[in-house]
Structures are given as structure tokens and as C-alpha cells.
Amino acid sequence: MLRQDRISAVQTMTRRIEPAQSGDELLGPLMNLPGVWSNEGRFPGRGWNMIALPFSGGPPGTAPYRLLVNQYNETLTVSLADKGVPNRGLGIRPDPVNGDQTLVALDYEQAISQIAIDDFPNSGLTRTVPKPIHHEPGLFLNMLNMVTNDLTVARLGTIPHGDSVLALGRTSKIEGPPDIPVFGGLPIGLGPQDEVMTPVDPANPAYLDPYKHFHHNLFEGLFDPVDPTKLLRDAAAALPILRTTVLDFDSTLESGGVLNIPFITRTANASQLRSIFWIHELDEKDENGETVLVIQYAQVVMLDFFRRRDGMPGLIQWPHVSINTMQRTINKPVPMAEIARYDQYLTTPAASMKGVE
């Protein structure tokens, strides 16, 4: 938590965009994010993804969807800090009720390339690997004051499929490893589903066959879509974790939400997102004598399609789950060449963002 004098200093500073520095206390709980995180070296192929998709091309009598699974490598680049971002209030600073809000933002870019893919029923639509499957520019926000219900951070992201998300969040710091929860992979709205072998619909006992298939034939011998976060727990148990910063984002909190283009909305609507990041400080030093950092995340996006089968109104919710474990491979500011599009704001720091709102 920042001291009030530091918050006041940011409120009176000239807004500026600059390369993000790890350990910058103005970033608050986001201070360990700057740099480049990847699966290179220590954690190759630790990214896993599962998604159910409407599909009518399966054998007769099978459910009208397929379950697609991917294994991937990722690069997450956190490059820029935008400091002193003002949200104008009704009063005059430092009015504690009607004053301005001040934020610090971190610019991130996520790039993912698959290295293995499968689906069931087999669609014949899977492509040759490796290939890019995800690109997402976005922002992490540290809200320094005027927050609601301890929601001090936020994540904003957009992807080329035509989706954008605002998820508000809370943070915590714990000693040792975290308790990584189970993100259930089974659809919600089918009826009793205490175990994956339960015949959900007596009229079609094969409705969960795609999940049963990968539950009994683990993808790449490792990934089970019934318990997709198990691999995160296994990885964390093998690491010498000293302490963990937890960033927990949820689009259903307060003013958060997900917006999609019309095609997405009417076919497989992305209705909500939850993502948890665990930033681990290890009992290890790198070649420069600095603490080794590892990041893990679990993300679930609910896709809504097909009428519910449990007598409740609405559509079935299908969890689209992604997980990964990565190490910070570059912990210094990202080279200026990588962020040249902001050069006009960086050439004259003293007046860099004067007048920019």
C-alpha cells in the first residue's frame, strides 16, 4: 500500500510514459510485472488451453460440439508505465470525497503460439503446428486512490476475434506457495455432474463424451480438461517459492464486463472472465544475483451457447480455460526499439505528457 505522501506526489506530477521498471513502488502490487516473461528455457510447452466449440460434423448421435485442446508457448511483454493518469472528480484536490482519482498503468502484449493440437470428435479443422493462436494488447491498472470495495487493480484486454474485457481485481501477498484452486472444465447447466462419467442427459448419455475422451486419454499425456489447473499445482509444488503476489481479476465485479462483436454474441458469446496471476519469488538467484521470478496464471472465459438442460433459464456456460507457467527472462526495461511508437512522448521527459488527459 502506498503512503499518502507518495500518492500526493503522483497526483501533482506531470503525466509521463516511460519504460516500465521492475520494483517501481508506484506500481504497487504490479511492481514485479515489468519485463519479458516466456516459456523459453526452463518451462517449454507449459501453456495449455481448452475450449468447447459448436460443431455439427460429428458421428450420428454425438453431441453438437467438439472439445479443442492446445499446448502452447507464450511471450508476455510488459513494457511501458503510464504514470499520473488522472480521472477527474467533481471537487478540487485533495477533497477525499469528490476529488480526482490517480492511476498508474502498465502496457502489456501477450503472444501465444501452439505447439500441439487435438480435438474430439475429430473435425478435420485443426491446422499444422506451430502457428500463432492468440495476440492480446492490454493494460494493467494500479488505482492509487478513490477505489471501491478494495478493488485496487484492473485489467483491460482486447483480442482480434472481436472481444474486449474489463476485469477489476484484488491483490494479496503471501509467504510461500499459493493455494491454486480447481478451475472446473465441465460445462455448467447440464444437470448433475458430480463426476465426468455421469450420464447428464438420459436421452443422450454421450453428451460429455468429448470430456470423457480427454479425461481418459490425457492430451499429450498430461492435460486433463476436467481439472485443467492440476498442472499449475504440480509445477508450483516443484518450485522453491519464498513468497507470492496474487492478482485476482473478475469481469463480474462492479462495472466490469465483456463486450463482443455481433457474430461472437450470437454464436458462442463470451460472457465473463476470471483470471488469477501468481507471481512467485523463488529462493534462487539469477546470473546477476537477483531473485528469480516465475509467473503462473489460470484464466477462464465463459462461452454461452445451447439451451440449458437443467431446467434453468438461459444458455449452457462452457469454460474456456488457459493456464501457463513462465519465467521472467528479461527483467530490465524493454529496449526502446520495442516501444518506438511512443517515441514522441519519450524524447523530452520534462514535458513529455503535459496537457495529455
Steps between C-alpha positions, in 0.01 A plus 500: 500500500646838402545769761278804461799726430598281203144510368498878534831519313357303209187716493707815461755359254492562125353195335763299315548174311830323555654154481363294788749420775473189714479589867348845439291555814252723314385181329394363837408130475590510128865589567638157404321485165730716277726308265457202268352171617521188285508122483853507362758296684355376827131453418458399135148401399341577838210689343172305465162602363156338469190630326164347402370609160164442327547221245251299299746282310538218751369144457122448529375515858793701634470835675494808271832637621868408498765550766818660369826485701831674435849493644686829455799724564448862595679833523351761733666840463431769761670806358362841594390686811251785461528700822272764641190409298220726631131419526333832569260518793243759597704676763839661531795292615550378767129476585471138634144463371479682169864527399687351209609141466860426396614185323822342382466275194722222365490419130514126417497287186434126501600280205428125494607232252365145516734203483238222515127475431219244508123491513220251561297414304763542234395790281771495238531874566816501712795671333869425468712602798674714610276799426389815681165458675469805723606864507384740770605856575378639829557694820537424867384786724609585852234733642670705770193650665120535483447124466187294569485183712879458504505462120839669457610346169344439161579325175388619158556278197395472137543217249461492120206257515292802598493486880595753767501461877519712813565294814544660841709333764645462845854417599677323783852394594562172678802318633587182316298337223134581434194279520418473129129422462334252268355672195242242396497434129154342471208701357247659737129449439481131409365364828673265749871479420675382816738296287588505135350156434151605612253468209364852515210460262321160497394570142863546398742336747792580268464878545826528697695259278752769387594562865501129579732441204772736624439408865597141421750587223690799639599749232874457436489259792463789747200731463157408638217744409297379797763646739702741283683674789655179635814563294540841666484343845753235397739765364469721809569204730836447326617862544686650801247782548581759767196724452223560249315807380143413397308709243138385476288657222127444440286664231182446705609740775357854513517667155702226329380306198569342161392645165502312168428558133155380380622168353656396831192607695257289297715186457713444813471809716794575729310619808750519787867462587696415809878489505740449789873573475748362753839675493750284690825621652726196512776406739737526203721768346568563132841570346472862615429404859133602478205296626354268236134571425248253359144586399205261481148579391164335458233665289144392429271668248141381502357437153121484486326286238223236484197505729557378855391143583449541875165682486656841568462791256779609270781321321759241597830654613808335353831575681778608264804446723863602442793441737874559485822507701778736383822656623594865464776474240568874471468705819636832373296764316390387157733651232381829359482348151219280626291802600594748230137581431507708820821682409331841478418475869844381604739740325437793734427353845454831676203590281420151383127483572414854597140569414422139417185369672 
